Amino acid sequence: MRKVEHILDGVRCHHENFDGSGYPNGLKGEDIPFMGRLLAVADCFAAMTVDRPYRGSLASTGAAGNETSTRREIRSSHCGCPCGRDSQT
């Protein structure tokens, strides 16, 4: 079980936001486990690139360059993802 503990922490924390406004624990900044921040970016990207009943999917390049609140969340995750390299916000 120890080998997957960091993955489980990531799954539990992937809805936390860097500013502390997320859930379930309201963690902030570096208190969010790295795996949680990484999974949050993957989750955002998957949500943008998969067809939804209310909209079609974006191309991978469109998802990476999307100027929506979702992109702000990716930038604010500070996990080292290249998606946020162009902004410090």
ChimeraX commands (.cxc) that place a marker at each C-alpha (Angstrom):
marker #1 position 0.00,0.00,0.00 radius 0.5
marker #1 position 2.89,2.39,0.68 radius 0.5
marker #1 position 3.89,2.36,-2.99 radius 0.5
marker #1 position 0.59,3.89,-4.05 radius 0.5
marker #1 position 0.05,6.26,-1.11 radius 0.5
marker #1 position 1.35,9.30,-3.05 radius 0.5
marker #1 position -1.04,8.43,-5.88 radius 0.5
marker #1 position -3.96,8.19,-3.47 radius 0.5
marker #1 position -2.98,11.56,-1.99 radius 0.5
marker #1 position -3.03,12.97,-5.51 radius 0.5
marker #1 position -6.45,11.56,-6.25 radius 0.5
marker #1 position -7.82,12.97,-2.99 radius 0.5
marker #1 position -6.31,16.40,-3.64 radius 0.5
marker #1 position -6.73,16.95,-7.38 radius 0.5
marker #1 position -9.64,19.38,-6.81 radius 0.5
marker #1 position -7.62,21.61,-4.49 radius 0.5
marker #1 position -6.71,25.03,-5.91 radius 0.5
marker #1 position -3.39,26.80,-5.45 radius 0.5
marker #1 position -5.20,29.76,-3.89 radius 0.5
marker #1 position -6.86,27.55,-1.26 radius 0.5
marker #1 position -10.36,27.71,-2.72 radius 0.5
marker #1 position -10.56,24.03,-3.67 radius 0.5
marker #1 position -11.86,20.97,-1.91 radius 0.5
marker #1 position -11.98,18.66,0.04 radius 0.5
marker #1 position -9.51,20.22,2.51 radius 0.5
marker #1 position -8.94,23.77,1.24 radius 0.5
marker #1 position -5.21,23.14,0.88 radius 0.5
marker #1 position -3.15,26.00,-0.52 radius 0.5
marker #1 position 0.05,26.32,-2.52 radius 0.5
marker #1 position 2.81,23.88,-1.78 radius 0.5
marker #1 position 0.61,22.14,0.81 radius 0.5
marker #1 position -1.14,20.45,-2.12 radius 0.5
marker #1 position 0.76,17.24,-2.89 radius 0.5
marker #1 position 2.64,17.38,-6.19 radius 0.5
marker #1 position 0.69,14.37,-7.50 radius 0.5
marker #1 position -2.56,16.24,-6.81 radius 0.5
marker #1 position -1.36,19.25,-8.78 radius 0.5
marker #1 position -0.21,17.03,-11.61 radius 0.5
marker #1 position -3.49,15.10,-11.74 radius 0.5
marker #1 position -5.41,18.40,-11.72 radius 0.5
marker #1 position -3.63,19.48,-14.91 radius 0.5
marker #1 position -4.28,16.09,-16.55 radius 0.5
marker #1 position -7.94,16.26,-15.47 radius 0.5
marker #1 position -8.36,19.76,-16.95 radius 0.5
marker #1 position -6.70,18.72,-20.20 radius 0.5
marker #1 position -8.85,15.58,-20.47 radius 0.5
marker #1 position -12.01,17.57,-19.78 radius 0.5
marker #1 position -11.18,19.95,-22.62 radius 0.5
marker #1 position -10.19,17.31,-25.17 radius 0.5
marker #1 position -13.11,14.87,-24.76 radius 0.5
marker #1 position -16.53,15.41,-26.34 radius 0.5
marker #1 position -19.19,16.55,-23.89 radius 0.5
marker #1 position -22.96,16.47,-24.39 radius 0.5
marker #1 position -23.02,20.29,-24.41 radius 0.5
marker #1 position -19.96,20.89,-26.64 radius 0.5
marker #1 position -17.44,19.19,-28.84 radius 0.5
marker #1 position -13.89,18.58,-27.77 radius 0.5
marker #1 position -11.08,21.00,-28.38 radius 0.5
marker #1 position -8.02,19.92,-30.34 radius 0.5
marker #1 position -5.02,19.27,-28.13 radius 0.5
marker #1 position -3.41,22.48,-29.33 radius 0.5
marker #1 position -6.61,24.42,-28.60 radius 0.5
marker #1 position -6.81,22.97,-25.11 radius 0.5
marker #1 position -3.21,23.91,-24.35 radius 0.5
marker #1 position -3.82,27.49,-25.54 radius 0.5
marker #1 position -7.33,27.95,-24.15 radius 0.5
marker #1 position -7.75,31.40,-22.56 radius 0.5
marker #1 position -10.51,30.41,-20.13 radius 0.5
marker #1 position -10.75,30.04,-16.38 radius 0.5
marker #1 position -9.65,26.43,-16.90 radius 0.5
marker #1 position -6.33,27.67,-18.24 radius 0.5
marker #1 position -5.95,29.96,-15.24 radius 0.5
marker #1 position -6.42,26.91,-13.02 radius 0.5
marker #1 position -3.72,25.06,-14.96 radius 0.5
marker #1 position -1.34,28.01,-14.56 radius 0.5
marker #1 position -2.13,28.36,-10.88 radius 0.5
marker #1 position -1.34,24.72,-10.17 radius 0.5
marker #1 position 2.42,25.48,-10.35 radius 0.5
marker #1 position 3.29,21.86,-10.98 radius 0.5
marker #1 position 5.91,22.55,-13.62 radius 0.5
marker #1 position 3.54,21.89,-16.53 radius 0.5
marker #1 position 4.61,23.77,-19.68 radius 0.5
marker #1 position 0.96,24.87,-20.14 radius 0.5
marker #1 position 1.51,27.70,-17.68 radius 0.5
marker #1 position 4.99,28.82,-18.67 radius 0.5
marker #1 position 3.77,32.05,-20.27 radius 0.5
marker #1 position 2.20,33.61,-17.18 radius 0.5
marker #1 position 2.94,34.18,-13.54 radius 0.5
marker #1 position -0.77,34.66,-12.61 radius 0.5
marker link #1:1,2 radius 0.2
marker link #1:2,3 radius 0.2
marker link #1:3,4 radius 0.2
marker link #1:4,5 radius 0.2
marker link #1:5,6 radius 0.2
marker link #1:6,7 radius 0.2
marker link #1:7,8 radius 0.2
marker link #1:8,9 radius 0.2
marker link #1:9,10 radius 0.2
marker link #1:10,11 radius 0.2
marker link #1:11,12 radius 0.2
marker link #1:12,13 radius 0.2
marker link #1:13,14 radius 0.2
marker link #1:14,15 radius 0.2
marker link #1:15,16 radius 0.2
marker link #1:16,17 radius 0.2
marker link #1:17,18 radius 0.2
marker link #1:18,19 radius 0.2
marker link #1:19,20 radius 0.2
marker link #1:20,21 radius 0.2
marker link #1:21,22 radius 0.2
marker link #1:22,23 radius 0.2
marker link #1:23,24 radius 0.2
marker link #1:24,25 radius 0.2
marker link #1:25,26 radius 0.2
marker link #1:26,27 radius 0.2
marker link #1:27,28 radius 0.2
marker link #1:28,29 radius 0.2
marker link #1:29,30 radius 0.2
marker link #1:30,31 radius 0.2
marker link #1:31,32 radius 0.2
marker link #1:32,33 radius 0.2
marker link #1:33,34 radius 0.2
marker link #1:34,35 radius 0.2
marker link #1:35,36 radius 0.2
marker link #1:36,37 radius 0.2
marker link #1:37,38 radius 0.2
marker link #1:38,39 radius 0.2
marker link #1:39,40 radius 0.2
marker link #1:40,41 radius 0.2
marker link #1:41,42 radius 0.2
marker link #1:42,43 radius 0.2
marker link #1:43,44 radius 0.2
marker link #1:44,45 radius 0.2
marker link #1:45,46 radius 0.2
marker link #1:46,47 radius 0.2
marker link #1:47,48 radius 0.2
marker link #1:48,49 radius 0.2
marker link #1:49,50 radius 0.2
marker link #1:50,51 radius 0.2
marker link #1:51,52 radius 0.2
marker link #1:52,53 radius 0.2
marker link #1:53,54 radius 0.2
marker link #1:54,55 radius 0.2
marker link #1:55,56 radius 0.2
marker link #1:56,57 radius 0.2
marker link #1:57,58 radius 0.2
marker link #1:58,59 radius 0.2
marker link #1:59,60 radius 0.2
marker link #1:60,61 radius 0.2
marker link #1:61,62 radius 0.2
marker link #1:62,63 radius 0.2
marker link #1:63,64 radius 0.2
marker link #1:64,65 radius 0.2
marker link #1:65,66 radius 0.2
marker link #1:66,67 radius 0.2
marker link #1:67,68 radius 0.2
marker link #1:68,69 radius 0.2
marker link #1:69,70 radius 0.2
marker link #1:70,71 radius 0.2
marker link #1:71,72 radius 0.2
marker link #1:72,73 radius 0.2
marker link #1:73,74 radius 0.2
marker link #1:74,75 radius 0.2
marker link #1:75,76 radius 0.2
marker link #1:76,77 radius 0.2
marker link #1:77,78 radius 0.2
marker link #1:78,79 radius 0.2
marker link #1:79,80 radius 0.2
marker link #1:80,81 radius 0.2
marker link #1:81,82 radius 0.2
marker link #1:82,83 radius 0.2
marker link #1:83,84 radius 0.2
marker link #1:84,85 radius 0.2
marker link #1:85,86 radius 0.2
marker link #1:86,87 radius 0.2
marker link #1:87,88 radius 0.2
marker link #1:88,89 radius 0.2
view
